[in-house]
Amino acid sequence: MGHGAVGPAGVLGLAGMLGLAGAQPAGPPPLLLDPGRTVPPGGEAQSHGRDLDCWEVRKHNSSEWCRFIRSNPDCRLDGGFLNYLEGVFCTFPPRLLPLSVTLYALWLLYLFIILGVTAEKFFCPNLSAISTNLKLSHNVAGVTFLAFGNGAPDVFSAVVAFSNPRTAGLAIGAVFGAGVFVTTVVAGGIALVKPFTAASRPFLRDVIFYMLAVFLTFLVLYFGRITLGEALGYLGLYIFYVLTVVLCTWIHRWQRGDGPGPPGAWEPEMPTDAEEPESSGTNSGDYGEEYRPLLPSREPSLRILTTALSPLDWRKWRRKPWYWRLFKVLKVPVELVLLLTVPVVDPDKDDLNWKRPLNCLHIITSPLICILTLKSGTYGLYQIQGIFPVWGLVMLIGSVLALIIFITTSNEEPPKYHCVFAFLGFLASAMWINAAATELVNILRTLGIIFQLSNTVLGLTLLAWGNSIGDTFSDLTMARQGYPRMAFSACFGGIIFNILVGVGLGCLLQMTSSQLVVKLEPDSLLVWVLAGALGLSLVFSFVWVPAQCFQLGKAYGICLLFYYLAFLCVALLTEFRVIRLSVV
């Protein structure tokens, strides 16, 4: 969404500029988002005005690549801090193209690490603190704040991709591709790791809602447009889903009597505090509770600051294997920057993770990061009256507030307004995720142009795999620890949020007051292969699971894994045009 999770105004203006002219009898033309190939299956270049599609650059002589990229408006990457197309076609000589692609691939992997670390250690804990302050039940928090936290990379990637007609295929491919991956590979993996009995009513509820979401998306693609009412319908369907979860929870507790008690056969899937395999606090994974001193001691502010900014626990470092250490080394720069700029409130700690000197520093750095990542720093670098930059004003105001808070608080006890830091941390981490998602979408589009691949296939493979890998490991780990029902429910509950909010919000933010229709034109058969594969996998689970009396074993898992492999083969054969069918 432009470059800020909270800045739809700039996105709406950009969306209006990106609308493609079309012959309409009256009124403005609908915005065109192409979820299919960058070029039509026939191979002819799509024209935007008189300009060639950027996909055509590799058909020119290598000496003309740079001029083609710089002179063609279709090669502009909207948003982002780096121009990847100019980097690969202008900065690097043609003979070093393999080197540039390798560097881009490594940077792509690191962007996934940034997304994962930000969502897991900063975004989700702050959402948990907000839900605790709002006194929400586990079930309501699970389908709202927890779903938002777990699906943040997917949703932000989809919203960013929908903000540009040239990258809309990434969003469609990622939303559908992640859906197929999670409902087959992850769900099948859970059944293979730990055969179990699924919770019947939550399973049926989630699958039915997800099939409704897929069917709604299929209709939108079939008619080639999404109206304001349909975009709001996506969000409304998710609200109805949340209300259904709350109602089911209330009915279940009423039938059982008072108190939540142990989980029954159709207990909603969210765990209680006692069931949590490990604490979800931000630093609990790195800084164990066993090292807390028995008696409280007064530490100087400087020592508190240096300890809070250390992303490494050396005692834990010595106990871990070499691959964990290697991955930790890669994460340390990201964690250090995030520790400096994103406050985290942890309700599970006695001091709520109150670090007075660091939190005072956050009063300066968090708003500064928000303004500098919003639309790639366009607003932050704006000069007020041509004299004073906006970032300077934000830093000045933040410094005054930080000084006041430092003087009026103590190191030992958090202030009464400490919960405000959870909202500040939520906003700052959301801006980091949005900035990383924008870079991710831009680099995927660049790789698609280099290898002449459609955005849809990049979305269903690289983007879907990258955004789902964290959920895959967490769900399989949860299953091995003895919570397969919880992990299986998360497979379906989380992706409902991704498709309804990702598509609904992504298209809604492209609409303006004068343009309330976004046109979706799937020019590729691959889009229909994706939609059909996802729908078929849901129907398979909807029929198989009840037929087996909700007993899920290895046969179910093996069938799902083979189904995904078959889908992937068909999708790639369709992409490379081995399979050709006319789209009616």
MARMARDREN-383386 format. One record per residue (C-alpha): x, y, z. Coordinates in steps of 0.2 Angstrom, whole numbers, padded with zeros to 4 digits, always signed. Layout:
BEGIN
XYZ/...
***
This chain:
BEGIN
+0000+0000+0000/+0011+0013-0007/+0025+0013+0006/+0015+0014+0023/+0003+0003+0031/-0006+0019+0037/-0004+0030+0022/-0018+0026+0010/-0020+0043+0003/-0003+0042-0006/-0008+0025-0013/-0025+0031-0019/-0017+0045-0028/-0004+0033-0036/-0018+0021-0040/-0027+0034-0050/-0011+0038-0060/-0008+0020-0064/-0026+0017-0071/-0025+0012-0089/-0035+0021-0101/-0049+0011-0109/-0064+0014-0120/-0079+0017-0108/-0095+0026-0113/-0095+0037-0097/-0086+0040-0082/-0067+0036-0078/-0060+0019-0084/-0058+0006-0071/-0041+0002-0064/-0033-0012-0072/-0024-0025-0062/-0016-0039-0072/-0015-0055-0062/-0009-0065-0077/+0007-0065-0087/+0018-0050-0090/+0015-0053-0108/+0000-0062-0116/+0002-0081-0119/+0004-0077-0138/+0020-0068-0134/+0015-0051-0141/+0021-0037-0130/+0007-0028-0121/+0008-0009-0124/+0005+0004-0111/+0002+0019-0123/+0017+0018-0135/+0029+0009-0124/+0034-0009-0124/+0032-0020-0110/+0047-0021-0099/+0048-0040-0101/+0054-0036-0119/+0071-0030-0113/+0080-0047-0115/+0075-0047-0133/+0086-0032-0137/+0104-0031-0139/+0113-0031-0122/+0121-0014-0126/+0103-0007-0127/+0097-0014-0110/+0101+0001-0100/+0093+0014-0112/+0078+0003-0113/+0075+0002-0094/+0078+0020-0091/+0067+0026-0106/+0052+0014-0104/+0039+0020-0091/+0034+0002-0089/+0051-0002-0081/+0048+0010-0066/+0048+0001-0049/+0035+0011-0039/+0041+0013-0021/+0056+0005-0013/+0073+0012-0009/+0083+0002-0022/+0080+0002-0041/+0084-0016-0045/+0081-0015-0063/+0093-0001-0066/+0105-0011-0055/+0105-0027-0065/+0104-0019-0082/+0114-0003-0080/+0126-0005-0065/+0132-0022-0069/+0139-0026-0086/+0130-0039-0096/+0143-0052-0094/+0141-0051-0075/+0122-0054-0076/+0124-0071-0066/+0133-0062-0052/+0119-0049-0051/+0106-0062-0051/+0115-0072-0037/+0117-0056-0026/+0098-0052-0029/+0094-0070-0024/+0104-0069-0008/+0096-0052-0004/+0079-0060-0007/+0082-0073+0006/+0088-0060+0018/+0072-0050+0015/+0062-0066+0021/+0073-0066+0036/+0069-0048+0040/+0051-0051+0038/+0051-0066+0049/+0061-0059+0063/+0051-0043+0063/+0034-0052+0063/+0039-0065+0076/+0049-0055+0089/+0042-0038+0087/+0025-0037+0078/+0016-0052+0086/+0022-0048+0104/+0015-0031+0103/-0001-0037+0096/-0002-0049+0110/+0001-0035+0122/-0013-0025+0114/-0025-0039+0115/-0021-0042+0133/-0024-0023+0137/-0040-0024+0128/-0044-0040+0138/-0049-0051+0123/-0052-0069+0125/-0039-0081+0117/-0051-0086+0103/-0055-0068+0098/-0037-0063+0099/-0032-0078+0089/-0043-0075+0074/-0040-0056+0075/-0023-0050+0082/-0014-0067+0081/-0020-0070+0064/-0014-0052+0059/+0003-0055+0067/+0006-0072+0059/-0001-0066+0042/+0008-0049+0042/+0021-0054+0028/+0008-0061+0017/-0005-0047+0019/+0008-0033+0017/+0015-0042+0002/-0002-0044-0006/-0007-0025-0002/+0010-0019-0009/+0008-0030-0025/-0010-0024-0028/-0004-0006-0027/+0004-0008-0044/-0005-0015-0060/+0011-0023-0066/+0014-0034-0050/-0004-0039-0046/+0000-0056-0052/+0012-0058-0038/-0003-0055-0025/-0014-0067-0034/-0001-0080-0036/+0005-0078-0018/-0012-0079-0010/-0018-0094-0020/-0001-0102-0020/+0001-0100-0001/-0016-0107+0001/-0012-0123-0009/+0005-0125+0000/-0002-0123+0018/-0018-0134+0015/-0008-0148+0007/+0011-0148+0012/+0009-0141+0030/-0007-0150+0034/-0001-0166+0026/+0016-0164+0036/+0006-0162+0052/-0003-0179+0049/+0013-0188+0045/+0022-0181+0060/+0008-0185+0072/-0008-0194+0067/-0022-0186+0077/-0041-0183+0078/-0046-0166+0071/-0058-0155+0080/-0073-0158+0070/-0084-0142+0071/-0069-0129+0070/-0062-0139+0055/-0079-0139+0046/-0082-0120+0050/-0064-0115+0044/-0065-0125+0028/-0082-0119+0024/-0077-0101+0026/-0061-0103+0016/-0071-0111+0002/-0082-0096+0002/-0067-0085+0001/-0060-0095-0014/-0077-0095-0023/-0079-0076-0021/-0061-0073-0028/-0065-0085-0042/-0081-0075-0046/-0071-0059-0046/-0058-0066-0058/-0071-0073-0069/-0080-0056-0071/-0064-0047-0072/-0067-0034-0060/-0070-0030-0041/-0081-0017-0035/-0082-0007-0019/-0096-0018-0013/-0086-0034-0017/-0070-0027-0008/-0080-0023+0007/-0088-0040+0006/-0071-0048+0008/-0068-0038+0024/-0086-0041+0030/-0085-0060+0027/-0070-0060+0039/-0079-0050+0052/-0093-0063+0051/-0080-0077+0053/-0073-0068+0069/-0091-0067+0075/-0094-0085+0071/-0079-0090+0081/-0084-0080+0096/-0102-0087+0095/-0096-0105+0094/-0084-0102+0109/-0099-0095+0119/-0111-0109+0115/-0097-0122+0119/-0094-0114+0136/-0112-0113+0139/-0115-0131+0135/-0101-0136+0146/-0105-0125+0161/-0094-0112+0168/-0075-0110+0165/-0065-0115+0149/-0060-0132+0156/-0050-0144+0146/-0052-0144+0127/-0067-0155+0121/-0069-0163+0104/-0074-0147+0096/-0066-0134+0107/-0060-0119+0097/-0042-0121+0093/-0033-0108+0103/-0022-0114+0117/-0023-0109+0135/-0008-0102+0144/-0004-0119+0152/-0004-0127+0134/+0009-0115+0127/+0024-0125+0122/+0035-0109+0126/+0033-0091+0130/+0028-0080+0116/+0038-0065+0124/+0050-0056+0112/+0066-0060+0122/+0060-0076+0131/+0068-0087+0117/+0085-0078+0119/+0086-0073+0137/+0080-0087+0148/+0071-0084+0165/+0083-0096+0174/+0096-0082+0173/+0085-0069+0182/+0093-0064+0199/+0084-0069+0215/+0085-0052+0222/+0081-0036+0213/+0095-0025+0210/+0097-0007+0205/+0106-0006+0188/+0113+0010+0180/+0104+0016+0165/+0119+0013+0154/+0120-0005+0159/+0101-0007+0156/+0103+0000+0139/+0118-0010+0133/+0110-0026+0140/+0093-0022+0131/+0102-0019+0115/+0112-0036+0115/+0103-0048+0103/+0115-0062+0109/+0114-0073+0125/+0132-0080+0126/+0127-0094+0138/+0114-0100+0126/+0126-0097+0111/+0138-0110+0119/+0124-0123+0120/+0118-0122+0102/+0124-0131+0086/+0134-0123+0073/+0119-0121+0061/+0109-0111+0074/+0124-0100+0077/+0126-0097+0058/+0108-0092+0057/+0109-0081+0072/+0124-0072+0065/+0113-0068+0050/+0099-0062+0061/+0109-0051+0073/+0110-0035+0062/+0092-0036+0059/+0088-0039+0077/+0100-0025+0083/+0091-0012+0071/+0074-0018+0077/+0079-0017+0095/+0084+0001+0092/+0069+0006+0083/+0054-0005+0089/+0048-0005+0108/+0041-0022+0114/+0029-0023+0128/+0028-0041+0136/+0014-0044+0148/+0022-0060+0153/+0036-0051+0162/+0035-0043+0179/+0042-0027+0172/+0032-0028+0156/+0049-0027+0147/+0051-0009+0153/+0068-0003+0149/+0068+0015+0153/+0084+0022+0144/+0079+0011+0128/+0061+0015+0129/+0065+0034+0130/+0076+0031+0114/+0062+0023+0106/+0052+0039+0108/+0064+0046+0095/+0068+0032+0084/+0051+0024+0081/+0042+0040+0074/+0058+0043+0064/+0058+0026+0056/+0039+0028+0053/+0041+0044+0043/+0057+0038+0034/+0049+0022+0028/+0033+0030+0023/+0033+0031+0004/+0052+0028+0004/+0055+0043+0014/+0046+0055+0003/+0037+0063+0017/+0051+0062+0029/+0063+0071+0017/+0050+0085+0013/+0056+0102+0018/+0044+0113+0028/+0043+0130+0019/+0059+0124+0010/+0069+0126+0026/+0067+0113+0039/+0065+0094+0035/+0050+0084+0042/+0062+0071+0050/+0071+0085+0059/+0054+0091+0067/+0049+0073+0071/+0066+0071+0080/+0065+0087+0089/+0048+0083+0096/+0053+0065+0100/+0068+0072+0110/+0058+0083+0121/+0045+0069+0125/+0060+0057+0128/+0068+0069+0140/+0051+0072+0149/+0048+0053+0151/+0066+0050+0157/+0065+0063+0171/+0047+0057+0177/+0050+0038+0177/+0062+0026+0186/+0071+0011+0180/+0062-0001+0192/+0044+0002+0188/+0035+0005+0171/+0024+0020+0170/+0005+0018+0170/+0005+0023+0151/+0017+0010+0146/+0004+0001+0136/+0006+0015+0124/+0023+0008+0119/+0014-0007+0112/+0004+0003+0100/+0020+0013+0095/+0029-0004+0093/+0015-0011+0083/+0016+0004+0071/+0035+0004+0069/+0036-0015+0066/+0021-0013+0053/+0031+0000+0044/+0047-0011+0044/+0037-0026+0037/+0029-0015+0024/+0046-0008+0018/+0053-0025+0017/+0038-0032+0008/+0039-0018-0005/+0057-0022-0008/+0052-0040-0009/+0039-0037-0022/+0051-0026-0032/+0065-0039-0033/+0053-0053-0038/+0047-0042-0052/+0065-0039-0057/+0069-0058-0057/+0053-0061-0067/+0059-0049-0080/+0076-0056-0080/+0070-0074-0082/+0055-0069-0092/+0043-0077-0080/+0026-0072-0076/+0022-0063-0059/+0009-0077-0055/+0022-0091-0055/+0034-0081-0045/+0020-0077-0033/+0014-0096-0031/+0032-0102-0029/+0045-0090-0021/+0034-0077-0013/+0022-0091-0006/+0036-0102+0000/+0045-0088+0008/+0030-0081+0017/+0024-0099+0022/+0041-0106+0028/+0039-0099+0045/+0022-0106+0048/+0027-0123+0041/+0041-0125+0054/+0031-0118+0068/+0016-0129+0064/+0026-0145+0062/+0036-0141+0078/+0019-0138+0087/+0013-0155+0081/+0029-0164+0087/+0027-0156+0104/+0010-0164+0105/-0002-0151+0099/-0007-0157+0081/-0025-0151+0082/-0019-0134+0086/-0007-0134+0072/-0019-0141+0060/-0032-0128+0064/-0019-0114+0062/-0017-0121+0044/-0035-0116+0039/-0038-0102+0051/-0023-0091+0046/-0025-0092+0028/-0043-0086+0029/-0037-0070+0036/-0023-0069+0022/-0035-0071+0007/-0050-0060+0014/-0040-0046+0021/-0026-0047+0008/-0037-0046-0007/-0051-0035+0001/-0039-0022+0008/-0027-0023-0006/-0040-0019-0019/-0050-0007-0008/-0034+0004-0006/-0033+0006-0025/-0050+0014-0026/-0053+0033-0026/-0069+0043-0024/-0070+0044-0043/-0065+0026-0047/-0074+0013-0037/-0070-0002-0048/-0054-0011-0050/-0052-0022-0065/-0044-0039-0064/-0039-0047-0080/-0032-0065-0079/-0023-0066-0096/-0015-0082-0091/-0022-0100-0089/-0011-0102-0074/-0022-0091-0063/-0037-0103-0066/-0025-0118-0063/-0021-0110-0046/-0039-0106-0042/-0045-0123-0047/-0031-0132-0037/-0035-0123-0021/-0053-0126-0023/-0050-0145-0026/-0038-0147-0011/-0052-0139+0000/-0065-0150-0007/-0054-0165-0005/-0051-0161+0014/-0069-0157+0016/-0074-0174+0010/-0059-0185+0016/-0058-0179+0034/-0077-0182+0039/-0077-0198+0029/-0062-0204+0041/-0072-0199+0056/-0059-0184+0058/-0045-0197+0061/-0030-0190+0051/-0016-0202+0048/-0002-0205+0036/-0013-0209+0021/-0021-0192+0022/-0004-0184+0023/+0004-0193+0009/-0011-0190-0003/-0009-0171+0001/+0009-0171-0003/+0007-0180-0019/-0007-0168-0023/+0004-0153-0021/+0018-0161-0032/+0006-0164-0046/-0001-0146-0044/+0016-0139-0045/+0020-0149-0061/+0004-0144-0069/+0008-0126-0064/+0025-0125-0071/+0020-0135-0087/+0007-0121-0089/+0019-0107-0086/+0031-0114-0099/+0017-0117-0111/+0018-0136-0113/+0000-0136-0107/-0011-0125-0118/-0029-0123-0116/-0040-0109-0122/-0048-0099-0108/-0067-0097-0111/
***
